[in-house]
Each structure stands twice: as C-alpha cells, then as structure tokens.
Amino acid sequence: MATVSLIQYDEASAEVRAVFDDIKRVRKVDDVNNFWKALANHPATLKRTWESACEVMQPGALDALTKELIYIAVSVTNGCDYCTHSHTAAAVAKGMTPSQHGELLAVIGMANETNALVNGLKVPVDEQFLK
C-alpha cells in the first residue's frame, strides 16, 4: 500500500500536468506509471526526478539497454520490487532476451555473494587494483 495518494491526471495541478504530459510524450504512453503519480504529491521532486532520469537514462557512452540492465541490478540488490519490474519491462522493450535476463540475474547473484564474502572477510584490496 502506498504511503501517499496517487495523483491522477485529472486531479493534478498545472505544474504536475506539465510533467505528466512530458512523460507521456517522451515514453509514448497514455498514462504515467504509479511512481510518477506518487511523486506528484511533491511537484518539485516530481519535476527534478523526471529531468534527472531523462538526462541519466539517455544513450551516451552506455547504450540504453546497458543502462536498463544496470538499473535492474541495483534494483534487485536494493530489493526494490517496483523498480525491478519497471526496468525489466523497459529492458525487454529495448531488446533484452530471456537468455540475457537469466545471465544478468546470475551475475547479480554472484556479485552479491562475493561482495558479502569480501566484506565479511575484510579482504584488503590488491595494490594492482588501486592503480
């Protein structure tokens, strides 16, 4: 259950509607996701988060699918069910195959396991990795 109400388009202020309209235009969707509807309770946070997401997630040195895969990895590791589902759907839309998804989950699991072992053992970083 959400901790805030989800602001629907017809209930939104002009400031929120402007951001919602941009989200719909950029993503080519008829309605915005619940995440954006929840953020709309604080229009400044909605606007800032949308603008940052647009900047960060646009293709650059990393392509759009790679960015989605990274987002999935962080979301799985942080236990964010919403973001895991949202960005998995986005990655599939950008071409992620079931085989890639399986390998991604294997890498996430391995990274989390070895990270926990290294942290538990307090392994010092090798000099060669610090250069």
N, C-alpha and C positions, 0 to 999 in steps of 0.2 A: 504494500500500500504506500502510495506517495506521501511524503511529509508536507507537501503543498498541493494546492489545486492545480489542475492542468488548464491553462488559459487557452480557450478555443478562439479561433479567428474572429468570430462574430462578437466575442466579449472583449477583445483586445483593444488597447489604446492605439492611437495612430502610430506612435513610435514602435510599438510591438508589431503592428500590422506591416510596417515597412520592412522590418527584419524578416518576418514570416514570408512576405512577398519575395524577398531576395532569395531566401532558402528555397522556396518553391521554384523560382526561375532557374537558379543555378543547378538544383538537383532534378529538375524536370519532374516534379511530383505535384499531386493535387492538394496534399496536406503535409504539414510538418510532423516530424516524429515527436513522441511524448517528451523526450529530453528537452527539446526546444520549448515545448508548451510549459514545462515545469520551470525552466529558466525565465520564462516570460513574466514570472512574478516579480522579477527584478530586471526591468528593461535594460539598464546599463550593463549588467552581467550578460544578458542575452546578446546584446549588440557586440560587446567585446569578445565574447567566446566565439560567436559566429565569424567575426572578422579574423580572429586568430586562426580558427580552424581552416578558413579559406586560404589564408596565407601559408600555413604549415603543410596542408594536405595537397596543395597543387603540385603537379610534377615539377621536379627540379633535377638536382644531381641524383635523386632517387625517384624512380618512376612511381606512379600512383598505386600500382599493385603492391610494390615493396613497402610503401608507407602503410597500406592497409594490413599487411602481414605483421609489421612491427606493432601496429595498434592492437591487433589480435593478441600478440604475445604479451604485451604489457597488460591488457585487459584480463587475460586468463590468469596471469601471475598475481594481479591485484584482486582477483575474484569479482570482477565487475561483470555480472551476467548480462546486463543490458548492453554494455559496450562490446562484449564478446559476440553477442548475436548481431548487433548492428553492423559491426565491422566485418564479421564473417559474410554477411549478406552483401556488403559493399565489395569485398574481395571477390566473391563469386561473380558479381556483376562486372568486375574488372578482369575476369578470366581465370580466377583460381580454380584449379581442378580438384576433384576429391583426393587424388593422389598427393597433390601439393598440400592440401589441408592435413592429410594424415602425417606427412613428413614434418609439417610445421608443428603439429601437436607433439610429435616425438622430440623435436628439438627443444620446444618449450619445457617439456617434462625433464629432459636431460639437463638443460641449463639450470632449472630449479633444483634438481637433485645435486648436481656438482657444486652449485653455489652454496647450498646448505652444508655440504661436506666441508668445503673450503672455509666457510665462516665458522663452523663448529670446531674445526681443527686449527683455526687461526694460522693458516699456511702463509708464510711470508712470500711476497711477490718476488719472482726471479729477477735479477738485475737486467737480463736481456730483454725483459718485457717493459722495463722502465725507460728505455732509450727511445 
